């Protein structure tokens, strides 16, 4: 069987419980066709970079899948039919990552240089600037 990472976006109108129900529905489709679902991460409600079907936000969910191609195709077919799913993407990978995904890792934003802290270039005196 092949190993996949699958991410889907659900409409902003649905609740978290409905997103969990969608995950269980898609898990059932995969398992009935001989597949298995490993890690499931709910990334939460995030803003979209552009509007999709009049939605500005979406619920993001990641699923690690170990299933035959037919099972994944059937799940994607069901996602195309479902009105609550805005977009989905399935990628075949060599192996699943251990631990939390990059989206779930806490980012330390203090390690980036601030605008005023850039000492790598000399500053011109104020009267020379245009």
Order of alpha helices (4+ residues) and beta strands (2+ residues): beta-alpha-beta-beta-alpha-beta
